[in-house]
Amino acid sequence: MAPAARKPTAVIPSIRALEGAGFAVRRPFPTGAVDHYGPFLLLDEMGPADNAPGEAKGAPDHPHR
């Protein structure tokens, strides 16, 4: 039997940040308003984005890619 679904305890607003080559992400933490998460825990949401051919932005190579 599946456990009962839990209800959210809070809605955390996100901030807009630029990453990589300048693509926009929405980031709810880490921020000063949410201090109960570790500083190395990141949650980014991006897209959808409309880019013309050859205009797509990415991120440079990095270890966890």
N, C-alpha and C positions, 0 to 999 in steps of 0.2 A: 504494500500500500504506500502510495506517495505521501510525503509530508504535506501538511497544509501550506498553502502559499502565504508568505509573510508580506505585510504591508510596509511600504517605505516609511522610514522614521524622519526623513528630512529630504528636501530638495535643495541641492547646492547649485547656485548660479555659477556659470562659467565665465571666464575672461577670454578675450580674443588675444592670441599671441601669434607671432610669426616664427616659423621654423625653417630649417634647411635653407633653401635658396629663396625663401620669402613666401612660402605658402602659408595660408592662414589656418590655424587650428583653434578649437574651443577647448579650454582647459579648466575644469572645476577644481582641481587641486594639483600641486600644492599652491595654496594662497594663504595670505595672512588671516583670512576669515575662517579657514579650516585648519586648525593646528593639531588635530589628533591623529593625523597621518604622518608617516615618516617623510622626510624631505626628498627621498629617492624614489618614492612612489609617484608615478606620473600617469595621468589619464588624458589622452588627447583624442579629439574627434575632429575629423576633417571631411570635407566634401559635402555634397557634390560641388564640383568646380567646372566651369565652362572655360576651356582653353582652346585657342585656335591651334592648328597644326604647328608644331615646333615651339609652342609657348608653355608647355607643361613644365612645372617646377618639381624638383625632387630634392632628395637629401644626399649629401656626399656619403661615401662608404664609411661605415662605423662598425665596431665589433659585433653588435647584436643584430645586425641587419640580416 
